[in-house]
């Protein structure tokens, strides 16, 4: 299993690639997702833009087990 520190650093660098230097994380919040799991959703502001963080359920038929996937997209 991945260490929490590794997951947080991965999210930080994925966001930073979109936003540049991060200036505000205050719009990111944890909420209860599907199946009662806590997930992260929201927006991150940076000097070069804004990124949206969205957590979704993902999995494939007979191939993967159900898991949480965190999407990071540029928000215009």
mmCIF file as gemmi writes it, N, C-alpha and C atoms, coordinates in Angstrom:
data_model
loop_
_atom_site.group_PDB
_atom_site.id
_atom_site.type_symbol
_atom_site.label_atom_id
_atom_site.label_alt_id
_atom_site.label_comp_id
_atom_site.label_asym_id
_atom_site.label_entity_id
_atom_site.label_seq_id
_atom_site.pdbx_PDB_ins_code
_atom_site.Cartn_x
_atom_site.Cartn_y
_atom_site.Cartn_z
_atom_site.occupancy
_atom_site.B_iso_or_equiv
_atom_site.pdbx_formal_charge
_atom_site.auth_seq_id
_atom_site.auth_asym_id
_atom_site.pdbx_PDB_model_num
ATOM 1 N N . UNK Axp A 1 ? 0.819 -1.19 0 1 0 ? 1 A 1
ATOM 2 C CA . UNK Axp A 1 ? 0 0 0 1 0 ? 1 A 1
ATOM 3 C C . UNK Axp A 1 ? 0.866 1.258 0 1 0 ? 1 A 1
ATOM 4 N N . UNK Axp A 2 ? 0.394 2.295 -0.672 1 0 ? 2 A 1
ATOM 5 C CA . UNK Axp A 2 ? 1.16 3.541 -0.745 1 0 ? 2 A 1
ATOM 6 C C . UNK Axp A 2 ? 1.1 4.298 0.574 1 0 ? 2 A 1
ATOM 7 N N . UNK Axp A 3 ? 2.197 4.924 0.877 1 0 ? 3 A 1
ATOM 8 C CA . UNK Axp A 3 ? 2.284 5.77 2.048 1 0 ? 3 A 1
ATOM 9 C C . UNK Axp A 3 ? 1.51 7.067 1.79 1 0 ? 3 A 1
ATOM 10 N N . UNK Axp A 4 ? 0.868 7.621 2.803 1 0 ? 4 A 1
ATOM 11 C CA . UNK Axp A 4 ? 0.086 8.858 2.644 1 0 ? 4 A 1
ATOM 12 C C . UNK Axp A 4 ? 0.949 10.005 2.13 1 0 ? 4 A 1
ATOM 13 N N . UNK Axp A 5 ? 2.195 10.08 2.581 1 0 ? 5 A 1
ATOM 14 C CA . UNK Axp A 5 ? 3.095 11.149 2.137 1 0 ? 5 A 1
ATOM 15 C C . UNK Axp A 5 ? 3.307 11.093 0.62 1 0 ? 5 A 1
ATOM 16 N N . UNK Axp A 6 ? 3.465 9.897 0.081 1 0 ? 6 A 1
ATOM 17 C CA . UNK Axp A 6 ? 3.649 9.723 -1.364 1 0 ? 6 A 1
ATOM 18 C C . UNK Axp A 6 ? 2.408 10.182 -2.12 1 0 ? 6 A 1
ATOM 19 N N . UNK Axp A 7 ? 1.224 9.844 -1.615 1 0 ? 7 A 1
ATOM 20 C CA . UNK Axp A 7 ? -0.024 10.249 -2.27 1 0 ? 7 A 1
ATOM 21 C C . UNK Axp A 7 ? -0.189 11.764 -2.262 1 0 ? 7 A 1
ATOM 22 N N . UNK Axp A 8 ? 0.138 12.401 -1.149 1 0 ? 8 A 1
ATOM 23 C CA . UNK Axp A 8 ? 0.018 13.858 -1.044 1 0 ? 8 A 1
ATOM 24 C C . UNK Axp A 8 ? 1.006 14.548 -1.978 1 0 ? 8 A 1
ATOM 25 N N . UNK Axp A 9 ? 2.243 14.069 -2.022 1 0 ? 9 A 1
ATOM 26 C CA . UNK Axp A 9 ? 3.236 14.659 -2.93 1 0 ? 9 A 1
ATOM 27 C C . UNK Axp A 9 ? 2.836 14.475 -4.39 1 0 ? 9 A 1
ATOM 28 N N . UNK Axp A 10 ? 2.286 13.31 -4.726 1 0 ? 10 A 1
ATOM 29 C CA . UNK Axp A 10 ? 1.817 13.074 -6.09 1 0 ? 10 A 1
ATOM 30 C C . UNK Axp A 10 ? 0.735 14.079 -6.465 1 0 ? 10 A 1
ATOM 31 N N . UNK Axp A 11 ? -0.234 14.286 -5.585 1 0 ? 11 A 1
ATOM 32 C CA . UNK Axp A 11 ? -1.301 15.254 -5.842 1 0 ? 11 A 1
ATOM 33 C C . UNK Axp A 11 ? -0.726 16.662 -5.974 1 0 ? 11 A 1
ATOM 34 N N . UNK Axp A 12 ? 0.198 17.025 -5.095 1 0 ? 12 A 1
ATOM 35 C CA . UNK Axp A 12 ? 0.815 18.355 -5.144 1 0 ? 12 A 1
ATOM 36 C C . UNK Axp A 12 ? 1.477 18.601 -6.504 1 0 ? 12 A 1
ATOM 37 N N . UNK Axp A 13 ? 2.279 17.669 -6.971 1 0 ? 13 A 1
ATOM 38 C CA . UNK Axp A 13 ? 2.99 17.875 -8.236 1 0 ? 13 A 1
ATOM 39 C C . UNK Axp A 13 ? 2.047 17.863 -9.435 1 0 ? 13 A 1
ATOM 40 N N . UNK Axp A 14 ? 0.988 17.061 -9.386 1 0 ? 14 A 1
ATOM 41 C CA . UNK Axp A 14 ? 0.002 17.067 -10.476 1 0 ? 14 A 1
ATOM 42 C C . UNK Axp A 14 ? -0.71 18.414 -10.556 1 0 ? 14 A 1
ATOM 43 N N . UNK Axp A 15 ? -1.04 18.989 -9.407 1 0 ? 15 A 1
ATOM 44 C CA . UNK Axp A 15 ? -1.687 20.306 -9.373 1 0 ? 15 A 1
ATOM 45 C C . UNK Axp A 15 ? -0.703 21.385 -9.81 1 0 ? 15 A 1
ATOM 46 N N . UNK Axp A 16 ? 0.523 21.32 -9.302 1 0 ? 16 A 1
ATOM 47 C CA . UNK Axp A 16 ? 1.54 22.34 -9.602 1 0 ? 16 A 1
ATOM 48 C C . UNK Axp A 16 ? 1.857 22.405 -11.093 1 0 ? 16 A 1
ATOM 49 N N . UNK Axp A 17 ? 1.794 21.283 -11.798 1 0 ? 17 A 1
ATOM 50 C CA . UNK Axp A 17 ? 2.029 21.284 -13.243 1 0 ? 17 A 1
ATOM 51 C C . UNK Axp A 17 ? 1.002 22.138 -13.978 1 0 ? 17 A 1
ATOM 52 N N . UNK Axp A 18 ? -0.181 22.284 -13.429 1 0 ? 18 A 1
ATOM 53 C CA . UNK Axp A 18 ? -1.242 23.084 -14.047 1 0 ? 18 A 1
ATOM 54 C C . UNK Axp A 18 ? -1.209 24.523 -13.545 1 0 ? 18 A 1
ATOM 55 N N . UNK Axp A 19 ? -1.029 24.706 -12.254 1 0 ? 19 A 1
ATOM 56 C CA . UNK Axp A 19 ? -1.198 26.033 -11.646 1 0 ? 19 A 1
ATOM 57 C C . UNK Axp A 19 ? 0.087 26.835 -11.498 1 0 ? 19 A 1
ATOM 58 N N . UNK Axp A 20 ? 1.238 26.214 -11.661 1 0 ? 20 A 1
ATOM 59 C CA . UNK Axp A 20 ? 2.477 26.902 -11.31 1 0 ? 20 A 1
ATOM 60 C C . UNK Axp A 20 ? 2.567 26.979 -9.793 1 0 ? 20 A 1
ATOM 61 N N . UNK Axp A 21 ? 3.212 28.002 -9.285 1 0 ? 21 A 1
ATOM 62 C CA . UNK Axp A 21 ? 3.34 28.149 -7.833 1 0 ? 21 A 1
ATOM 63 C C . UNK Axp A 21 ? 1.952 28.244 -7.202 1 0 ? 21 A 1
ATOM 64 N N . UNK Axp A 22 ? 1.671 27.354 -6.263 1 0 ? 22 A 1
ATOM 65 C CA . UNK Axp A 22 ? 0.35 27.28 -5.641 1 0 ? 22 A 1
ATOM 66 C C . UNK Axp A 22 ? 0.207 28.396 -4.612 1 0 ? 22 A 1
ATOM 67 N N . UNK Axp A 23 ? -0.918 29.131 -4.706 1 0 ? 23 A 1
ATOM 68 C CA . UNK Axp A 23 ? -1.153 30.251 -3.798 1 0 ? 23 A 1
ATOM 69 C C . UNK Axp A 23 ? -2.297 30.002 -2.819 1 0 ? 23 A 1
ATOM 70 N N . UNK Axp A 24 ? -3.208 29.074 -3.142 1 0 ? 24 A 1
ATOM 71 C CA . UNK Axp A 24 ? -4.379 28.894 -2.274 1 0 ? 24 A 1
ATOM 72 C C . UNK Axp A 24 ? -4.956 27.488 -2.405 1 0 ? 24 A 1
ATOM 73 N N . UNK Axp A 25 ? -4.956 26.744 -1.291 1 0 ? 25 A 1
ATOM 74 C CA . UNK Axp A 25 ? -5.563 25.407 -1.218 1 0 ? 25 A 1
ATOM 75 C C . UNK Axp A 25 ? -6.907 25.454 -0.482 1 0 ? 25 A 1
ATOM 76 N N . UNK Axp A 26 ? -7.364 26.634 -0.092 1 0 ? 26 A 1
ATOM 77 C CA . UNK Axp A 26 ? -8.51 26.725 0.82 1 0 ? 26 A 1
ATOM 78 C C . UNK Axp A 26 ? -9.821 26.209 0.23 1 0 ? 26 A 1
ATOM 79 N N . UNK Axp A 27 ? -9.91 26.062 -1.09 1 0 ? 27 A 1
ATOM 80 C CA . UNK Axp A 27 ? -11.145 25.559 -1.704 1 0 ? 27 A 1
ATOM 81 C C . UNK Axp A 27 ? -11.162 24.046 -1.86 1 0 ? 27 A 1
ATOM 82 N N . UNK Axp A 28 ? -10.137 23.363 -1.35 1 0 ? 28 A 1
ATOM 83 C CA . UNK Axp A 28 ? -10.113 21.898 -1.368 1 0 ? 28 A 1
ATOM 84 C C . UNK Axp A 28 ? -10.68 21.41 -0.045 1 0 ? 28 A 1
ATOM 85 N N . UNK Axp A 29 ? -11.608 20.48 -0.128 1 0 ? 29 A 1
ATOM 86 C CA . UNK Axp A 29 ? -12.237 19.975 1.088 1 0 ? 29 A 1
ATOM 87 C C . UNK Axp A 29 ? -12.416 18.469 0.982 1 0 ? 29 A 1
ATOM 88 N N . UNK Axp A 30 ? -12.494 17.836 2.131 1 0 ? 30 A 1
ATOM 89 C CA . UNK Axp A 30 ? -12.815 16.417 2.113 1 0 ? 30 A 1
ATOM 90 C C . UNK Axp A 30 ? -14.318 16.282 2.29 1 0 ? 30 A 1
ATOM 91 N N . UNK Axp A 31 ? -14.86 15.308 1.631 1 0 ? 31 A 1
ATOM 92 C CA . UNK Axp A 31 ? -16.299 15.061 1.748 1 0 ? 31 A 1
ATOM 93 C C . UNK Axp A 31 ? -16.527 13.56 1.663 1 0 ? 31 A 1
ATOM 94 N N . UNK Axp A 32 ? -17.718 13.164 1.996 1 0 ? 32 A 1
ATOM 95 C CA . UNK Axp A 32 ? -18.042 11.75 1.957 1 0 ? 32 A 1
ATOM 96 C C . UNK Axp A 32 ? -18.439 11.379 0.539 1 0 ? 32 A 1
ATOM 97 N N . UNK Axp A 33 ? -17.681 10.474 -0.043 1 0 ? 33 A 1
ATOM 98 C CA . UNK Axp A 33 ? -17.965 10.008 -1.395 1 0 ? 33 A 1
ATOM 99 C C . UNK Axp A 33 ? -18.838 8.767 -1.356 1 0 ? 33 A 1
ATOM 100 N N . UNK Axp A 34 ? -18.899 8.101 -2.475 1 0 ? 34 A 1
ATOM 101 C CA . UNK Axp A 34 ? -19.679 6.87 -2.579 1 0 ? 34 A 1
ATOM 102 C C . UNK Axp A 34 ? -19.123 5.822 -1.618 1 0 ? 34 A 1
ATOM 103 N N . UNK Axp A 35 ? -19.962 4.969 -1.146 1 0 ? 35 A 1
ATOM 104 C CA . UNK Axp A 35 ? -19.594 3.877 -0.235 1 0 ? 35 A 1
ATOM 105 C C . UNK Axp A 35 ? -19.048 4.383 1.094 1 0 ? 35 A 1
ATOM 106 N N . UNK Axp A 36 ? -19.298 5.664 1.434 1 0 ? 36 A 1
ATOM 107 C CA . UNK Axp A 36 ? -18.894 6.201 2.719 1 0 ? 36 A 1
ATOM 108 C C . UNK Axp A 36 ? -17.429 6.561 2.865 1 0 ? 36 A 1
ATOM 109 N N . UNK Axp A 37 ? -16.671 6.555 1.764 1 0 ? 37 A 1
ATOM 110 C CA . UNK Axp A 37 ? -15.245 6.895 1.828 1 0 ? 37 A 1
ATOM 111 C C . UNK Axp A 37 ? -15.058 8.405 1.815 1 0 ? 37 A 1
ATOM 112 N N . UNK Axp A 38 ? -14.041 8.892 2.516 1 0 ? 38 A 1
ATOM 113 C CA . UNK Axp A 38 ? -13.706 10.316 2.45 1 0 ? 38 A 1
ATOM 114 C C . UNK Axp A 38 ? -12.842 10.565 1.225 1 0 ? 38 A 1
ATOM 115 N N . UNK Axp A 39 ? -13.182 11.608 0.469 1 0 ? 39 A 1
ATOM 116 C CA . UNK Axp A 39 ? -12.458 11.947 -0.759 1 0 ? 39 A 1
ATOM 117 C C . UNK Axp A 39 ? -12.178 13.445 -0.787 1 0 ? 39 A 1
ATOM 118 N N . UNK Axp A 40 ? -11.268 13.869 -1.665 1 0 ? 40 A 1
ATOM 119 C CA . UNK Axp A 40 ? -10.945 15.281 -1.847 1 0 ? 40 A 1
ATOM 120 C C . UNK Axp A 40 ? -11.605 15.811 -3.11 1 0 ? 40 A 1
ATOM 121 N N . UNK Axp A 41 ? -12.182 16.985 -3.008 1 0 ? 41 A 1
ATOM 122 C CA . UNK Axp A 41 ? -12.761 17.688 -4.151 1 0 ? 41 A 1
ATOM 123 C C . UNK Axp A 41 ? -12.527 19.18 -3.953 1 0 ? 41 A 1
ATOM 124 N N . UNK Axp A 42 ? -12.497 19.935 -5.06 1 0 ? 42 A 1
ATOM 125 C CA . UNK Axp A 42 ? -12.385 21.382 -4.949 1 0 ? 42 A 1
ATOM 126 C C . UNK Axp A 42 ? -11.474 21.993 -5.991 1 0 ? 42 A 1
ATOM 127 N N . UNK Axp A 43 ? -11.012 23.216 -5.703 1 0 ? 43 A 1
ATOM 128 C CA . UNK Axp A 43 ? -10.181 23.99 -6.62 1 0 ? 43 A 1
ATOM 129 C C . UNK Axp A 43 ? -8.912 24.443 -5.92 1 0 ? 43 A 1
ATOM 130 N N . UNK Axp A 44 ? -7.831 24.5 -6.686 1 0 ? 44 A 1
ATOM 131 C CA . UNK Axp A 44 ? -6.555 25.023 -6.2 1 0 ? 44 A 1
ATOM 132 C C . UNK Axp A 44 ? -6.17 26.184 -7.098 1 0 ? 44 A 1
ATOM 133 N N . UNK Axp A 45 ? -5.773 27.297 -6.493 1 0 ? 45 A 1
ATOM 134 C CA . UNK Axp A 45 ? -5.359 28.475 -7.256 1 0 ? 45 A 1
ATOM 135 C C . UNK Axp A 45 ? -3.844 28.583 -7.265 1 0 ? 45 A 1
ATOM 136 N N . UNK Axp A 46 ? -3.317 29.043 -8.405 1 0 ? 46 A 1
ATOM 137 C CA . UNK Axp A 46 ? -1.879 29.243 -8.529 1 0 ? 46 A 1
ATOM 138 C C . UNK Axp A 46 ? -1.58 30.467 -9.364 1 0 ? 46 A 1
ATOM 139 N N . UNK Axp A 47 ? -0.309 30.789 -9.486 1 0 ? 47 A 1
ATOM 140 C CA . UNK Axp A 47 ? 0.099 31.979 -10.242 1 0 ? 47 A 1
ATOM 141 C C . UNK Axp A 47 ? -0.195 31.851 -11.732 1 0 ? 47 A 1
ATOM 142 N N . UNK Axp A 48 ? -0.273 30.621 -12.249 1 0 ? 48 A 1
ATOM 143 C CA . UNK Axp A 48 ? -0.481 30.42 -13.682 1 0 ? 48 A 1
ATOM 144 C C . UNK Axp A 48 ? -1.844 29.847 -14.035 1 0 ? 48 A 1
ATOM 145 N N . UNK Axp A 49 ? -2.712 29.655 -13.063 1 0 ? 49 A 1
ATOM 146 C CA . UNK Axp A 49 ? -4.024 29.116 -13.387 1 0 ? 49 A 1
ATOM 147 C C . UNK Axp A 49 ? -4.717 28.497 -12.192 1 0 ? 49 A 1
ATOM 148 N N . UNK Axp A 50 ? -5.764 27.754 -12.508 1 0 ? 50 A 1
ATOM 149 C CA . UNK Axp A 50 ? -6.582 27.117 -11.477 1 0 ? 50 A 1
ATOM 150 C C . UNK Axp A 50 ? -6.815 25.662 -11.868 1 0 ? 50 A 1
ATOM 151 N N . UNK Axp A 51 ? -6.745 24.768 -10.903 1 0 ? 51 A 1
ATOM 152 C CA . UNK Axp A 51 ? -6.952 23.346 -11.15 1 0 ? 51 A 1
ATOM 153 C C . UNK Axp A 51 ? -8.144 22.853 -10.343 1 0 ? 51 A 1
ATOM 154 N N . UNK Axp A 52 ? -8.884 21.94 -10.946 1 0 ? 52 A 1
ATOM 155 C CA . UNK Axp A 52 ? -10.014 21.307 -10.272 1 0 ? 52 A 1
ATOM 156 C C . UNK Axp A 52 ? -9.596 19.908 -9.843 1 0 ? 52 A 1
ATOM 157 N N . UNK Axp A 53 ? -9.886 19.565 -8.596 1 0 ? 53 A 1
ATOM 158 C CA . UNK Axp A 53 ? -9.629 18.227 -8.075 1 0 ? 53 A 1
ATOM 159 C C . UNK Axp A 53 ? -10.98 17.552 -7.896 1 0 ? 53 A 1
ATOM 160 N N . UNK Axp A 54 ? -11.131 16.387 -8.514 1 0 ? 54 A 1
ATOM 161 C CA . UNK Axp A 54 ? -12.393 15.653 -8.43 1 0 ? 54 A 1
ATOM 162 C C . UNK Axp A 54 ? -12.088 14.18 -8.185 1 0 ? 54 A 1
ATOM 163 N N . UNK Axp A 55 ? -12.705 13.599 -7.186 1 0 ? 55 A 1
ATOM 164 C CA . UNK Axp A 55 ? -12.519 12.186 -6.871 1 0 ? 55 A 1
ATOM 165 C C . UNK Axp A 55 ? -13.72 11.401 -7.374 1 0 ? 55 A 1
ATOM 166 N N . UNK Axp A 56 ? -13.443 10.316 -8.093 1 0 ? 56 A 1
ATOM 167 C CA . UNK Axp A 56 ? -14.514 9.496 -8.661 1 0 ? 56 A 1
ATOM 168 C C . UNK Axp A 56 ? -14.266 8.025 -8.339 1 0 ? 56 A 1
ATOM 169 N N . UNK Axp A 57 ? -15.308 7.223 -8.447 1 0 ? 57 A 1
ATOM 170 C CA . UNK Axp A 57 ? -15.159 5.774 -8.358 1 0 ? 57 A 1
ATOM 171 C C . UNK Axp A 57 ? -14.719 5.26 -9.721 1 0 ? 57 A 1
ATOM 172 N N . UNK Axp A 58 ? -13.774 4.35 -9.738 1 0 ? 58 A 1
ATOM 173 C CA . UNK Axp A 58 ? -13.302 3.778 -10.996 1 0 ? 58 A 1
ATOM 174 C C . UNK Axp A 58 ? -13.126 2.272 -10.817 1 0 ? 58 A 1
ATOM 175 N N . UNK Axp A 59 ? -13.235 1.576 -11.903 1 0 ? 59 A 1
ATOM 176 C CA . UNK Axp A 59 ? -13.054 0.128 -11.899 1 0 ? 59 A 1
ATOM 177 C C . UNK Axp A 59 ? -13.539 -0.423 -13.219 1 0 ? 59 A 1
ATOM 178 N N . UNK Axp A 60 ? -13.087 -1.577 -13.555 1 0 ? 60 A 1
ATOM 179 C CA . UNK Axp A 60 ? -13.48 -2.162 -14.83 1 0 ? 60 A 1
ATOM 180 C C . UNK Axp A 60 ? -14.157 -3.502 -14.628 1 0 ? 60 A 1
ATOM 181 N N . UNK Axp A 61 ? -14.871 -3.923 -15.611 1 0 ? 61 A 1
ATOM 182 C CA . UNK Axp A 61 ? -15.581 -5.197 -15.555 1 0 ? 61 A 1
ATOM 183 C C . UNK Axp A 61 ? -14.579 -6.35 -15.565 1 0 ? 61 A 1
ATOM 184 N N . UNK Axp A 62 ? -14.569 -7.143 -14.53 1 0 ? 62 A 1
ATOM 185 C CA . UNK Axp A 62 ? -13.738 -8.341 -14.402 1 0 ? 62 A 1
ATOM 186 C C . UNK Axp A 62 ? -12.237 -8.094 -14.492 1 0 ? 62 A 1
ATOM 187 N N . UNK Axp A 63 ? -11.801 -6.855 -14.45 1 0 ? 63 A 1
ATOM 188 C CA . UNK Axp A 63 ? -10.375 -6.574 -14.603 1 0 ? 63 A 1
ATOM 189 C C . UNK Axp A 63 ? -9.823 -5.899 -13.351 1 0 ? 63 A 1
ATOM 190 N N . UNK Axp A 64 ? -10.455 -4.841 -12.929 1 0 ? 64 A 1
ATOM 191 C CA . UNK Axp A 64 ? -9.956 -4.067 -11.798 1 0 ? 64 A 1
ATOM 192 C C . UNK Axp A 64 ? -10.953 -4.101 -10.66 1 0 ? 64 A 1
ATOM 193 N N . UNK Axp A 65 ? -10.434 -3.935 -9.476 1 0 ? 65 A 1
ATOM 194 C CA . UNK Axp A 65 ? -11.342 -3.78 -8.346 1 0 ? 65 A 1
ATOM 195 C C . UNK Axp A 65 ? -11.754 -2.309 -8.251 1 0 ? 65 A 1
ATOM 196 N N . UNK Axp A 66 ? -12.842 -2.058 -7.599 1 0 ? 66 A 1
ATOM 197 C CA . UNK Axp A 66 ? -13.345 -0.699 -7.42 1 0 ? 66 A 1
ATOM 198 C C . UNK Axp A 66 ? -12.36 0.103 -6.574 1 0 ? 66 A 1
ATOM 199 N N . UNK Axp A 67 ? -12.05 1.333 -7.016 1 0 ? 67 A 1
ATOM 200 C CA . UNK Axp A 67 ? -11.116 2.185 -6.291 1 0 ? 67 A 1
ATOM 201 C C . UNK Axp A 67 ? -11.472 3.648 -6.53 1 0 ? 67 A 1
ATOM 202 N N . UNK Axp A 68 ? -10.873 4.523 -5.749 1 0 ? 68 A 1
ATOM 203 C CA . UNK Axp A 68 ? -11.066 5.966 -5.911 1 0 ? 68 A 1
ATOM 204 C C . UNK Axp A 68 ? -9.977 6.492 -6.834 1 0 ? 68 A 1
ATOM 205 N N . UNK Axp A 69 ? -10.358 7.241 -7.838 1 0 ? 69 A 1
ATOM 206 C CA . UNK Axp A 69 ? -9.396 7.886 -8.742 1 0 ? 69 A 1
ATOM 207 C C . UNK Axp A 69 ? -9.536 9.389 -8.544 1 0 ? 69 A 1
ATOM 208 N N . UNK Axp A 70 ? -8.414 10.067 -8.39 1 0 ? 70 A 1
ATOM 209 C CA . UNK Axp A 70 ? -8.415 11.516 -8.205 1 0 ? 70 A 1
ATOM 210 C C . UNK Axp A 70 ? -8.005 12.158 -9.523 1 0 ? 70 A 1
ATOM 211 N N . UNK Axp A 71 ? -8.923 12.934 -10.102 1 0 ? 71 A 1
ATOM 212 C CA . UNK Axp A 71 ? -8.678 13.623 -11.363 1 0 ? 71 A 1
ATOM 213 C C . UNK Axp A 71 ? -8.253 15.054 -11.074 1 0 ? 71 A 1
ATOM 214 N N . UNK Axp A 72 ? -7.252 15.523 -11.792 1 0 ? 72 A 1
ATOM 215 C CA . UNK Axp A 72 ? -6.792 16.906 -11.675 1 0 ? 72 A 1
ATOM 216 C C . UNK Axp A 72 ? -6.856 17.504 -13.068 1 0 ? 72 A 1
ATOM 217 N N . UNK Axp A 73 ? -7.711 18.52 -13.236 1 0 ? 73 A 1
ATOM 218 C CA . UNK Axp A 73 ? -7.917 19.128 -14.552 1 0 ? 73 A 1
ATOM 219 C C . UNK Axp A 73 ? -7.738 20.636 -14.467 1 0 ? 73 A 1
ATOM 220 N N . UNK Axp A 74 ? -7.271 21.21 -15.581 1 0 ? 74 A 1
ATOM 221 C CA . UNK Axp A 74 ? -7.193 22.665 -15.653 1 0 ? 74 A 1
ATOM 222 C C . UNK Axp A 74 ? -8.606 23.219 -15.686 1 0 ? 74 A 1
ATOM 223 N N . UNK Axp A 75 ? -8.85 24.242 -14.894 1 0 ? 75 A 1
ATOM 224 C CA . UNK Axp A 75 ? -10.17 24.87 -14.838 1 0 ? 75 A 1
ATOM 225 C C . UNK Axp A 75 ? -10.054 26.261 -15.433 1 0 ? 75 A 1
ATOM 226 N N . UNK Axp A 76 ? -10.802 26.501 -16.51 1 0 ? 76 A 1
ATOM 227 C CA . UNK Axp A 76 ? -10.727 27.802 -17.193 1 0 ? 76 A 1
ATOM 228 C C . UNK Axp A 76 ? -11.919 28.648 -16.87 1 0 ? 76 A 1
